[in-house]
Amino acid sequence: MRLAFISNIHGNAIALNAVLNDIRQKNVDKVYVLGDLCFRGPEPKRSLDMVRGLILKL
């Protein structure tokens, strides 16, 4: 089983998108989000929406 752990996103949706694309390419089975999602940063709402979207895809 392949696992991915992500944290310290801090509202950076562009970087999060790059990380999620890499995770998809590596056929990860489960993604664990450890925190620091969207307080401040350039795109906090978009970052939160992207993380919430993970729940629907897994």
Contact map, one row per residue, 1 for C-alpha under 8 A:
1110000000000000000000000001100000000000000000000000000000
1111000000000000000000000011110000000000000000000000000000
1111100000000000000000000001111100000000000000000000000000
0111110000000000000000100001011100000000000000000000000000
0011111000000000000000000000001111000000000000000000000000
0001111110000000000000000000001111100000000000000000000000
0000111110000000000000000000000011111000000000000000000000
0000011111000000000000000000000001111000000000000000000000
0000011111111011000000000000000000111100000000100000000000
0000000111110000000000000000000000011111100100000000000000
0000000011111000000000000000000000001111111111110000000000
0000000011111111000000000000000000000100111100100000000000
0000000010111111100000000000000000000000011101100100000000
0000000000011111110000000000000000000000000000000000000000
0000000010011111111000000000000000000000000000000000000000
0000000010011111111100000000000000000000000000100000000000
0000000000001111111110000000000000000000000000000000000000
0000000000000111111111000000000000000000000000000000000000
0000000000000011111111100000000000000000000000000000000000
0000000000000001111111110000000000000000000000000000000000
0000000000000000111111111000000000000000000000000000000000
0000000000000000011111111100000000000000000000000000000000
0001000000000000001111111111000000000000000000000000000000
0000000000000000000111111111000000000000000000000000000000
0000000000000000000011111111000000000000000000000000000000
0000000000000000000001111111000000000000000000000000000000
0100000000000000000000111111100000000000000000000000000000
1111000000000000000000111111111000000000000000000000000000
1110000000000000000000000011111000000000000000000000000001
0111000000000000000000000001111100000000000000000000000001
0011110000000000000000000001111110000000000000000000000000
0011110000000000000000000000011111000000000000000000000000
0000111000000000000000000000001111100000000000000000000000
0000111100000000000000000000000111110000000000000000000000
0000011110000000000000000000000011111000000000000000000000
0000001111000000000000000000000001111110000000000000000000
0000001111100000000000000000000000111110000100110000000000
0000000011110000000000000000000000011111101110110000000000
0000000001100000000000000000000000011111100100000000000000
0000000001100000000000000000000000000111111100000000000000
0000000001110000000000000000000000000111111100000000000000
0000000000111000000000000000000000000001111100000000000000
0000000000111000000000000000000000000101111111100000000000
0000000001111000000000000000000000001111111111110000000000
0000000000100000000000000000000000000100001111111000000000
0000000000101000000000000000000000000000001111111100000000
0000000010111001000000000000000000001100001111111110000000
0000000000100000000000000000000000001100000111111111000000
0000000000000000000000000000000000000000000011111111100000
0000000000001000000000000000000000000000000001111111110000
0000000000000000000000000000000000000000000000111111111000
0000000000000000000000000000000000000000000000011111111100
0000000000000000000000000000000000000000000000001111111110
0000000000000000000000000000000000000000000000000111111111
0000000000000000000000000000000000000000000000000011111111
0000000000000000000000000000000000000000000000000001111111
0000000000000000000000000000000000000000000000000000111111
0000000000000000000000000000110000000000000000000000011111
